[in-house]
């Protein structure tokens, strides 16, 4: 989960800021970030939106952090 932490820090966000942006409790987010807990599909989606990346990048299916075009 170091990719998740790196992205968060590159945006200048704290775990508390991620809680505000995603609705995921800070302690749960910390566990996700440290690999002690897996995130659900919905949590992954909210994290990807908050960090302006793709779910594929978070899942390490691609090395390109640029998000896909989104529907309006």
Buried (B, 14 or more C-beta within 10 A) or exposed (E): BEBBBEBBEEBEBEBEBBBEBBEBEBEBBBBBBEEEBEBEEEBBBBBBBBBEBBBBBBEEEEEEBEBEEEEE
